[in-house]
Amino acid sequence: MKAVQFAEYGGPDVLRLVDVEPPHPGPGQIRIAVRAAGVNGIDWKLRTGNMPGRRELPSGTGVDAAGVVDEVGAGVEGVTVGDAVFGSGSATYAEQAVLSHWAKKPTGLSFEEAAGYPIPVETAIRILREAGVEPGQTLLVSGAAGGVGSAVVQIARERGVTVIGTASARNQDYLRELGAVATTYGDGLADRVRALAPDGVDAALDIAGSGVIPELTGLVGDPAKVVSIADFTATEHGARVSFASADHAAAFAEAARLFEKGVFRLPVARTYSLAEAAEAQTASAAGHVAGRMVVVVP
Ligand SMILES: NC(=O)c1ccc[n+]([C@@H]2O[C@H](COP(=O)([O-])OP(=O)(O)OC[C@H]3O[C@@H](n4cnc5c(N)ncnc54)[C@H](OP(=O)(O)O)[C@@H]3O)[C@@H](O)[C@H]2O)c1
């Protein structure tokens, strides 16, 4: 089968489309014929070799995918060959990949869109819980237009939370369509947020990792209600840094439920082929996508 691999750590040019033997699922896992793979920050961060936990090389790339089950590992129940699923595993930029966590794909949800769900929805549900956001409260989301931000905004809105989201000028309308009160990031952020929320904000999520933790803790007042997923200096200001993982399958099932209810979408902004994996990871590293990017497998 065709798969994207890297044999050395480095920039996007180390990615190669190669022929390899298909993987097989271990106990508790499934294998899918991949229809689309989600593109996430973790994909290019692992490829650089700068993340903790070095991998055996050559290594596949990609965590998220959607596709059709074609092999079921020992002890797996509730899913059979032929089922359409989406979930997370490893080496998903490939024609076949093993998933460790999954949910059934709703019929009306495309494989492309479903492939973009796993990491963003697991992360969104986890950080909303860690920030202790309650219905009726106001939440500030810094970096709301990307994968995780788009998921956070919609899930929080569904829970009765008012969301103020930041994005660049060109993504303001996109944020409003998701249900957020939109504002731009950059100089004057704290003043703009105070004008939009005269009674204050109850919690804040730093998605973009753009060095705004002091502003966020100043706006919220309580650093324990500020959570970052991309700024490891957050703890220096009393805020939290959140890492994977929570109950992935439950988060995926929740996203499927919200999609079927008509209140959740993660629009696919750009698609790539397996041969274009380097371009996909380059665009992910640039960090200005509204919604999701996926690698589509024919
Ligand atoms: N710790 C964890 O568990 C965890 C889990 C998932 C992701 N992450 C990390 O979290 C980060 C975000 O992930 P993602 O999938 O949401 O990324 P993404 O889809 O690439 O979105 C990034 C968003 O950040 C916005 N942005 C860029 N510069 C900004 C700034 N200075 N201020 C505010 N927003 C800005 C962009 O909006 P504009 O285009 O409008 O500028 C873009 O929509 C990545 O670094 C990823 O690796 C961590």
The ligand as an SDF file (V2000), in Angstrom:
LIG
                    3D

 48 52  0  0  0  0  0  0  0  0999 V2000
   -1.8440   20.2360   23.8690 N   0  0  0  0  0  0  0  0  0  0  0  0
   -2.7730   19.6040   23.1680 C   0  0  0  0  0  0  0  0  0  0  0  0
   -3.4320   18.6850   23.6600 O   0  0  0  0  0  0  0  0  0  0  0  0
   -3.0540   20.0400   21.7410 C   0  0  0  0  0  0  0  0  0  0  0  0
   -4.1020   19.4430   21.0400 C   0  0  0  0  0  0  0  0  0  0  0  0
   -4.3860   19.9220   19.7520 C   0  0  0  0  0  0  0  0  0  0  0  0
   -3.6320   20.9400   19.1700 C   0  0  0  0  0  0  0  0  0  0  0  0
   -2.5820   21.4560   19.8780 N   0  0  0  0  0  0  0  0  0  0  0  0
   -1.7760   22.5650   19.3060 C   0  0  0  0  0  0  0  0  0  0  0  0
   -2.6030   23.7230   19.3780 O   0  0  0  0  0  0  0  0  0  0  0  0
   -2.3080   24.5990   18.2920 C   0  0  0  0  0  0  0  0  0  0  0  0
   -3.5920   24.9430   17.5360 C   0  0  0  0  0  0  0  0  0  0  0  0
   -4.1060   23.7730   16.9200 O   0  0  0  0  0  0  0  0  0  0  0  0
   -5.2060   23.8880   15.7610 P   0  0  0  0  0  0  0  0  0  0  0  0
   -5.3970   22.5120   15.2240 O   0  0  0  0  0  0  0  0  0  0  0  0
   -6.3880   24.6270   16.2090 O   0  0  0  0  0  0  0  0  0  0  0  0
   -4.3850   24.7830   14.7030 O   0  0  0  0  0  0  0  0  0  0  0  0
   -4.8760   25.4390   13.3430 P   0  0  0  0  0  0  0  0  0  0  0  0
   -6.0430   24.7020   12.8130 O   0  0  0  0  0  0  0  0  0  0  0  0
   -3.6650   25.5900   12.5070 O   0  0  0  0  0  0  0  0  0  0  0  0
   -5.4250   26.8880   13.7680 O   0  0  0  0  0  0  0  0  0  0  0  0
   -4.6060   27.8550   14.2820 C   0  0  0  0  0  0  0  0  0  0  0  0
   -5.4390   29.1490   14.3620 C   0  0  0  0  0  0  0  0  0  0  0  0
   -4.6880   30.0950   15.1110 O   0  0  0  0  0  0  0  0  0  0  0  0
   -5.0420   31.3700   14.6280 C   0  0  0  0  0  0  0  0  0  0  0  0
   -3.9450   32.2760   14.9270 N   0  0  0  0  0  0  0  0  0  0  0  0
   -2.7490   32.4050   14.2940 C   0  0  0  0  0  0  0  0  0  0  0  0
   -2.0140   33.3500   14.9020 N   0  0  0  0  0  0  0  0  0  0  0  0
   -2.7660   33.8290   15.9410 C   0  0  0  0  0  0  0  0  0  0  0  0
   -2.5580   34.7870   16.9500 C   0  0  0  0  0  0  0  0  0  0  0  0
   -1.4210   35.5060   17.0260 N   0  0  0  0  0  0  0  0  0  0  0  0
   -3.5400   34.9740   17.8610 N   0  0  0  0  0  0  0  0  0  0  0  0
   -4.6860   34.2820   17.8330 C   0  0  0  0  0  0  0  0  0  0  0  0
   -4.9530   33.3550   16.8770 N   0  0  0  0  0  0  0  0  0  0  0  0
   -3.9890   33.1370   15.9470 C   0  0  0  0  0  0  0  0  0  0  0  0
   -5.3090   31.2330   13.1710 C   0  0  0  0  0  0  0  0  0  0  0  0
   -6.3460   32.1550   12.8350 O   0  0  0  0  0  0  0  0  0  0  0  0
   -6.1190   33.2330   11.6430 P   0  0  0  0  0  0  0  0  0  0  0  0
   -5.9430   32.4380   10.3840 O   0  0  0  0  0  0  0  0  0  0  0  0
   -7.3920   34.0270   11.6580 O   0  0  0  0  0  0  0  0  0  0  0  0
   -4.8660   34.0090   11.9920 O   0  0  0  0  0  0  0  0  0  0  0  0
   -5.7500   29.7680   13.0150 C   0  0  0  0  0  0  0  0  0  0  0  0
   -7.1160   29.6780   12.7390 O   0  0  0  0  0  0  0  0  0  0  0  0
   -1.2540   23.8730   17.4610 C   0  0  0  0  0  0  0  0  0  0  0  0
    0.0300   24.3410   17.8620 O   0  0  0  0  0  0  0  0  0  0  0  0
   -1.4160   22.4190   17.8470 C   0  0  0  0  0  0  0  0  0  0  0  0
   -0.2570   21.6600   17.6480 O   0  0  0  0  0  0  0  0  0  0  0  0
   -2.2660   21.0410   21.1490 C   0  0  0  0  0  0  0  0  0  0  0  0
  1  2  1  0
  2  3  2  0
  2  4  1  0
  4  5  1  0
  4 48  2  0
  5  6  2  0
  6  7  1  0
  7  8  2  0
  8  9  1  0
  8 48  1  0
  9 10  1  0
  9 46  1  0
 10 11  1  0
 11 12  1  0
 11 44  1  0
 12 13  1  0
 13 14  1  0
 14 15  2  0
 14 16  1  0
 14 17  1  0
 17 18  1  0
 18 19  2  0
 18 20  1  0
 18 21  1  0
 21 22  1  0
 22 23  1  0
 23 24  1  0
 23 42  1  0
 24 25  1  0
 25 26  1  0
 25 36  1  0
 26 27  1  0
 26 35  1  0
 27 28  2  0
 28 29  1  0
 29 30  1  0
 29 35  2  0
 30 31  1  0
 30 32  2  0
 32 33  1  0
 33 34  2  0
 34 35  1  0
 36 37  1  0
 36 42  1  0
 37 38  1  0
 38 39  2  0
 38 40  1  0
 38 41  1  0
 42 43  1  0
 44 45  1  0
 44 46  1  0
 46 47  1  0
M  CHG  2   8   1  16  -1
M  END
$$$$
